Amino acid sequence: VERLVAEHLAREGRLKSATNLAEEAHMEGMVDIGQFVETNRIALAMLDGDCSLALKWCSDNKARLKKAKSPLEVRLRVQEFIELVKQDKVDEAIAHARQFLAPCADTHLTDIKRCMAALAFRKDKRAVHYSDLFDLTRRKDLVNQFKTAEYQTLNLPAQSVLSVVMQAGLASLKCSQCSDGDGDGSGRNPNCPVCTPVLRALAQPLPLAHHMHSSLVCAVSGSVMDDDDPPMALPNGHVYSCNAMQAMAASSGGRIVCPHTGE
């Protein structure tokens, strides 16, 4: 487990935490943190608007990127153009487009047209069609694309092993109650990992698990309802376990109030 967590931390750029965990677990030789150092350095530069290191990496791996038909280098050139436009360096942006974007017109003409239109209407607040080009989230998306391309060249999986293992476990537990979209948490099992706020986002795109035999779980106690603790229904239709009903009655002077509706 420590090895999976350390690798995941290294992928996310938390190199110091990954190194400390690997040292404490005495598994420095089992986690290759060094291969993510350069990746993190390039990613940080890209988030600051500097694509030079990423372009150098593309130049060093040009053959592999061409074989994979990756558009990463063109997208980095487009981002360089956008950064020049942001700084209002019009002449440099035009020279950059002529040198690096014009040769790609056959395959990326639509992107190039948008770039040139963004340059022309950069000061027009009504030109909302090009606002996404100047959004800072574009840098994050480009970092993810760079990491995907690099992992592909290194024959590494796109996701960390920890993410894959957790998604496999969550997919085996996820049911229709877990994906309840009401937002009030009704019907969710307090002991279910999929229902926790932290893991719910990770489980959201996963399919529902296929169970041949269903189990009723009490939303109050989190225990499975069976012959020893049978389900009991309130007049409003909500079902809870017998033990949970008795506990609610004992704590409120013999009265039972539905936790969901307050009735």
Secondary structure, 3 states (H helix, E strand, C coil): CHHHHHHHHHHCCCHHHHHHHHHHCCCHHHCCHHHHHHHHHHHHHHHCCCCHHHHHHHHHCHHHHHHCCCCHHHHHHHHHHHHHHHCCCHHHHHHHHHHHHHHHHHHHHHHHHHHHHHHHCCCCCCCHHHHHHHCCHHHHHHHHHHHHHHHHHCCCCCCCHHHHHHHHHHHHHCCCCCCCCCCCCCCCCCCCHHHCHHHHHHHCCCCCCCCCCCCCECCCCCCECCCCCCEEECCCCCEEEHHHHHHHHHHCCCCCCCCCCCC
